């Protein structure tokens, strides 16, 4: 499925749009990490939760649960909030 990567994570993927697979959001994140080592840790914390500054949308709807089922036709967009002072 098509996955859109946010600009702050392009140092991992080197592409704004990538292909990945998984029957769930957790499996998708594992596949992304297999392809782009280290990217999962930037999005998922040690308790297997989506980090507070990351938003994940599946077909335009925000998803909060890594157990969310996915299909091969889904479009996933990852957005990273900017912070600073």
C-alpha positions as CSV (number, residue, x, y, z in Angstrom):
1,X,0.0,0.0,0.0
2,X,1.0,3.6,-0.5
3,X,2.5,5.3,2.6
4,X,3.3,9.0,2.7
5,X,6.3,9.9,4.8
6,X,6.6,13.3,6.6
7,X,9.6,15.5,5.7
8,X,11.3,15.1,9.1
9,X,11.6,11.3,8.4
10,X,12.9,11.6,4.8
11,X,16.4,10.9,6.0
12,X,15.3,7.4,6.6
13,X,13.1,6.7,3.5
14,X,14.7,9.1,1.1
15,X,11.3,9.3,-0.6
16,X,8.1,11.1,0.3
17,X,5.9,8.2,-0.9
18,X,6.9,4.5,-0.3
19,X,5.2,1.1,-0.7
20,X,4.8,-1.1,2.4
21,X,2.6,-4.0,3.5
22,X,0.9,-5.3,6.6
23,X,-2.5,-6.6,7.7
24,X,-2.4,-4.1,10.6
25,X,-0.8,-0.8,11.3
26,X,1.7,-2.6,13.6
27,X,2.7,-4.9,10.8
28,X,3.0,-1.9,8.4
29,X,5.3,-0.2,10.9
30,X,7.4,-3.3,11.1
31,X,7.7,-3.5,7.3
32,X,8.7,0.2,7.1
33,X,11.4,-0.5,9.7
34,X,12.6,-3.5,7.8
35,X,12.9,-1.3,4.7
36,X,14.1,1.8,6.5
37,X,15.9,0.8,9.7
38,X,15.2,3.1,12.7
39,X,12.1,4.8,11.3
40,X,9.7,2.9,13.5
41,X,11.4,4.1,16.7
42,X,10.8,7.7,15.5
43,X,7.0,7.0,15.3
44,X,6.3,4.3,17.9
45,X,7.4,4.5,21.6
46,X,8.7,1.8,23.9
47,X,5.1,0.9,25.0
48,X,4.1,0.3,21.4
49,X,2.0,3.4,21.2
50,X,2.1,6.1,18.5
51,X,4.3,8.9,19.7
52,X,2.4,12.1,20.8
53,X,3.8,14.2,18.0
54,X,2.9,11.7,15.2
55,X,-0.5,11.4,13.5
56,X,-1.4,8.5,11.3
57,X,-4.3,8.7,8.8
58,X,-5.7,5.7,6.9
59,X,-7.8,6.8,4.0
60,X,-8.1,10.3,5.5
61,X,-9.3,9.1,9.0
62,X,-6.9,9.4,12.0
63,X,-6.0,6.1,13.6
64,X,-4.7,5.8,17.2
65,X,-4.5,2.0,17.5
66,X,-1.6,-0.1,16.1
67,X,-4.1,-3.0,15.9
68,X,-6.0,-1.2,13.2
69,X,-6.7,-3.5,10.3
70,X,-5.4,-2.5,6.9
71,X,-6.0,-3.6,3.3
72,X,-3.8,-3.5,0.3
73,X,-5.8,-0.7,-1.2
74,X,-5.5,1.6,1.8
75,X,-3.5,4.9,1.7
76,X,-1.6,5.7,4.9
77,X,-0.3,9.2,5.6
78,X,2.1,9.9,8.5
79,X,2.3,13.4,9.8
80,X,4.8,14.7,12.3
81,X,4.0,17.8,14.3
82,X,6.7,20.5,14.4
83,X,7.8,21.8,17.8
84,X,10.2,24.3,19.2
85,X,10.3,27.7,20.6
